[in-house]
Structure formats: structure tokens, C-alpha cells
Amino acid sequence: MSDANRTGVTPVSLATVAAKAGVSIATVSRIVNGETGRASSETVARVRQAIESVGYHPNQVGRALRRRESRLVAMLAANLDNPVMAAIAASTEAALRAAGYVMILCDTHDRSDLQDDYLNAMRSQVVQGYVMVASQPSPGLSDFVARGAPMVFVSRRSPFGGGAYVGTDNVAAGADAADYLLDLGITEPAVVFPSQGSSTTRDRVKGFCDRAVLRGVPDAAICRAEAPGTSHLEIGYAAARSFAARRRWPRGAMCVSDQVAYGVHRLARESGVRVPGDCELVGIDGNPINAWLAPWLTSVAIPHPEFGPSIVDLLVSIWGGEPPREHLLPHRIAPALKPVG
């Protein structure tokens, strides 16, 4: 075999194999694709020997396109600059690779138009399944769901109801955050969230407020701070202005994500408010960078690096004809790191 063939610089064609074996290209093509019934055992052996001799490798992509199947799985995720999204993507890629699949990763930036552009582009790539991380309702996604495309929704449930889902119980996560603050003796807690939230953030707010009321906090005593936008960092910073404006920061607040908490913390620092100390912040996510950059933050930690195997398990079950189901992973309170000394 030549150096060029070994390195893949000059791909070996079916014609090369056919010439080596002394048969037609059509015969080589049939044998390569497993159709050996029309050739003698001697011919099959000669073709296989020629394949090995010249170093021919079938074009798997071309074969997949002809058969309308592939080993490709598309992940569409919102805002990959968020370490949480990156952790989910890395976990899923590793689990898919271990199962023999290749993942294509697309960042929708939490925009429905980009989401639809990527969905349509993946359709032409004969993608076998879709992993929708924090998806948005959109016409394209609605069409894919209606056609029964194999999809697993992650972090946010399908905006159209039903469907396979991997995530956590967000209502329970919000309730646990409320318990944490109330157990500290905070009687007038706050909650910080985006004005145009998702089902995930709405569930977290609902869980928090319902638990606080259940434990005796009047609904009117729960301070609700919100701000528009899509960047959780900016939302947290803008929403916290309502605390600064009334010159009375809450003793404790739940932020619907760790990134919202980062924004609140920045304004607190600029306002001379100590976190923790003057104000206790609880986020939700368990962002892997907290221990390094936000040791002041208590967070309801969700095991995003463990999502991958559950996502692949649900995809495989869908491919096998099973009805969609959901897999809820446990969460836990990760307290802020105590200062040393």
C-alpha cells in the first residue's frame, strides 16, 4: 500500500478495487454493501482480498445518505458560553461517542429563528436524533415534533407538551431554595427572575413562592424582582436595582440561575452590600465555576455533567419504538464556601 493511501491523502475508489480484483465496479459495490448472493464465493474472496490489498475504506457518509440513516446526532443548545450548557454538551458527546455516535453541536443563542435554521440544516444531514437543550417554541420545532422526529428535551421540557425529557424537578428545586433561606430565619425573602422566562424559570419561582407561603410567609412579603432580556447576568444586575432603589436589600434572595446571582452580586458589591452577611444569595444550577469564582454563592446543584448517559438512554429507547419518557436527576444544596481564617 502506498504512503498516500495509508494517510488517506488519496482515497481509494471502487474502480481501483475492481481493477485489482478483475471484476466490475457494480460487483465490488454490491459486495462492499453486503450483497454477496449474486457472486461466487471465489469472486467474493477475490474482492475482499483486493479491498485489503489497496486499503479501500467505504464512504460511510455516502452510504448513510443513500439509506437515509446515519450515526449523527444533533445537539441544539442555548448559549454555550454558559458553563452549565458546556457541561451538558461535554457529557452528552462522551456518552454518544461511547455508544458509537457522532454529535454535531449548534448554539441557538436562545433564539427561535436560529433554532429553526439549525433544525432545517440538520434535516439535510440525515441526522438520526436531536438533543434540544433549553429549546424555544418555534414553527420549525413544532413541525419536527408533529412529525415524530426522535428528540430528547433537556433542562426545559418540550414547549408543545409531552416528549422525552432529562432534567430535574424545578418546582422542588425552588422549594428547597426557599427552605434554605427560611431555615436561616429570613422572614421576607426575595426571588429574582427574568420577565420573559421559560418553563424552567417559572417552575423555580413557583416552587419557591408556594413553599414560602406554605411555611407562613405572606405572599405580599415575598419581594419579586425581575428584568427583561435574555442574558441572565444582565437580568440579575438590572433586577437588583429595585433593591438599591428602595435602599433596603433583602436578607436573602433566590436567583433562578447561578448567572442571575452573579449579576445580583455585582450590584450588591457596588452598593456596599456584603454577600453573604447583609444578603444571602441562593442560585440554582451548581455551576462548576462557583468554587473558583463565586465561593460566596449557595446553589441548588443539578448534576449536569451526568446528563449524557440519560440522554443517550432515552434516544436509544425512542429509536427502539418505545414511548417518550422522562428522567429526573436529583439535586442538592451546595452551601457557599466558608472563608478561611
N, C-alpha and C positions, 0 to 999 in steps of 0.2 A: 504494500500500500504506500502511496506517495505521501510526503510530508504535508502537501496541500490537503489531501483527503483526510489525514489524521486530524488536522487542525480545523477542518470544516471551512477552510477558505474557499475551496472549490467543491460545491456539493455534487455528489454522485447522482446521476439521473437514472431513471428506469431504462433508458436506451443503453447506457453503459453496461448495466446488468444483463440486458437482453443480448447484447453483442457478445459478452463474456460467456453466457450460457448457450448461445446459438439458438435462441427461441425468439418469438415475437414480443414486442413491448406489452401487448394485451395479455399474453400468458404470464409475464412477470407481474403485471398489475394484479391479476386475479390471485396469484399465489401469495403476493405480499399482503393482500386483504383477506387471506384465509380461505379463498375459494379454490380448493385443490381437487375437486371432484372431476373436473374436465381434463386433468393432466395425469400422465402416468407417474407412478412412484419414482421412476428414473428421472423424469423431467423435473419433478418437484425437488428431488435431491440435488440435481444439477443447478437449478435456480438458487436454491438456498446456499449451495457452495459458492456460487458466483456472488451472491449478496455479501457473504462473509469475506470473500477474497477482495472485492473492490471497496468494501466499507460503506455500503449503502445504508442510509437511515431513512425510513418512511417519513414523509411530511405529515406529522400528526395534526397540525392545524388544518391543512387542506383536507385530510380525511374527516376531521370533525365537521368542517363546513359542509362537506358533501352529505354527511349523515345527519346533519343538524344536531350535533351533540358536541360537547367539549368537556374539558376539565377546568374550565374557567368559572370563577365565582366573583361577582362584583360586590364590593362594599361601597356604599354611598354614605359618607359621614359628614356631619356638620361641624365646621370649624376645627380642623386638625391642629390648630395652634394651641388648643386646649389639651393639656397633658392627659386628661381623662379620655378624650377621644383617641389620642395616640396609644394609650394603654389598651383600649378595646381593640384597636386595629392590629397592634402587635400580637395580642393574644389570639385573635381570630386567624391571622396569617399563619401563625405557627401551627394551630390546630388543623387548618386546611391543608397546609403543606404535609403534615404528618399523615393525613388521610389521602394524599395523592392529588390534591387540587392546587391550582394557582389562583391567587387573589389579585384582582385589579382594584386599586384604591382611588376613589374620587372624592374631592372635597366640595360639598354643595354650598358651603358658606352660609348654611341655614336659609338658602333662597330657593323658593319653589321653582323658579324658571330654570336655574342651573340644574336642579334635581331632575327636571323633565328632560333637559338636554342630555344629561348623562344616561338616563334610562333609555332614551332612544338610541344613543350611541352604543350602549351595551347590547341592545337587541340585535344590532348588526354583527356583533362579535360572537353570536351564538352562546351567550353566557348561560350556564346551567342553573344558576341560582343567584339570589340577591340578598344582601345583608343591609338593611336600612337602619342606620344609626341616627336617632333623633330626626326622623323624617318630618317633612312638612306636607300638609294636604295640597295636592296639585292635580290638575287634569290628567297628566301622564301617569302619575301613581295610581289614580283612580282606575284608569284603563288597565294597567297591569294587574291590579288586584281583582278587577272584574273578570279578567281572562284566566285567573287562577295561576299566575306566574309563581314559581316557588320562591317565597320570600320569608325572611325572619326579621321581625322588627325588634330593635334593640334600644333600651333606655326610654323610648316613647312607644306606646302601643300604636297600632295602625290607626290613622285618623279616620278610617272608614269602618272601624269596628272589627272584632274577630282577629284572626291571623295568629301566626306563631309569634311568641314574644319571649325575649330574655331581658331581665332587668331585676328590679327589686320592688317591694311593696312601698310605694312612695307615700301613701297615706300613713302607713305605720312609721316610716322614717320621720315624717313631720311630727307625729305624735311623740316619738322618742326624743326629738329635739325639745319639744315642749316640756316633757317630763324632766329633762336635764336642767332646764332653766328654773322650772318651778321648784325642783328639789333644792335649788340654791337659795330659795326664799324670795325669788323675784316675782312680785305680785302683779306687775304691769308690763308684761313682755311685749316686744315688738317683732314684726315679721317684715322682711324686705324682699321684694319680688318685682319682676318686670310687668309693666302694664299689659303688654301683649304676650302673655305667657303661653306655654304649651300645656298639654295634659299633664306632663310630669310636674311642672312647677305649680299648677293649680292643685294637683293632688297633695303636694307637700304643704301648701298653705292651708288646705282644708284639714289635713291631719293635725297640723299644729293648732289651728284655732279651735277645732272640735275638742281636742284633748284639753286645752286650756279652759274652755268653758265647762267641760265635764268635771274639771278639778276645782271649780268655783270661781274662776276669773270671769267677771262680767265681759260680755263681748265688746262693749264700748271701751273697756280698759285695755284692749289689745290694740296697740299702735300699728297701723298698716302703712308702710312706706313703699311707694312704687315709683317707677320712672319708665318712660318709653325707651325703645331701642332694641338692638339685638346683641350688643356687646355686654356681657354680664359684668365686666369690670366697670364700664361706664355707667351701667344701670345702678350698681351698688353705690358708686360715688355720688351720682345725681340724686338718688332716693334719700341718701343720708343727709342731704341738705335740709330736709324737713326737720331733722333732729337739731341741726345747728341753728335753724331759723327760730325755733321756739326756745333755744338756749336751755334745753332740757333733754339730754340724751337718756335713752332708756338704760336701765341697769343691765338688761340682757336682750338680745335680738337673735332670731333665727334668720339666716340668709338662705334662700332656696338653692344656692350653689356655693361652692367654695370661692369661685371667682367673684360672685356678688359680695361675699365677705371681704375679699381683698379690696374692692372699691370702697366699701364702708370703712374699712380700717384706715385707708389713706386719708379720708376726710377727717376721721377721728384724730389721727396723728396731727394733721394740720390745724385742728381745733383745740389741741392740747388735752384731748380726752385719752386716758390710758385704757388700752385693751391688752389683757384683761386688767381689772382693777376698777375703773369707773364704769366700764361696759363690758359684759361678757358676750362674745360672738360665737354662734354655732352655725357652721356651714353644713352642707350635705354634699358628699362625693367621696371624701377621703383622698383628695388629690395627692399623688405621690410626691409632689414638691413641698407639701406642707411642712414636713420635718426639717427641710432645708431653709425655706424662705418664709414660712408662716407658722413658727412654733407657738405663736400666741393663739392659734385657732383650734377650737374644739370642733370636730367634724363627725357627722354620721357617715362612717366609712362604708362604701359599697365596693365589693371585690371586683372591680373592673378587669384586672389582669386575669381573672378566672372565667371571663365570659366566653372565651373562644371555644372550649370543648362543648359547652351547652349549645352554642350557636350551630356548630357542626352537627351535633346530635339531632337537633331539630330539622336541619336541612336534609340530613340522610333519611329521617322518618318521612318527610314530605315527599322526597324522591321515591320512597317505597310505597307511596299511596296512602299513608296514614293521615288522619285529620290533623289540622294545626293544633298545637297545644302551647302552653307557656311554661317557662322555667324561672321561678323567682329565687334569686340568690340572697342569702342572709346579709343583713347589715349590722353594724355595731358602732357604739360610741367610741371615738378615738379622742381622748382628752388632750387639751393643749399641753405642750411640754412645760414642765416647771422650770423656772430659771435656776441656774446653778449658783450656789453661794448665798 
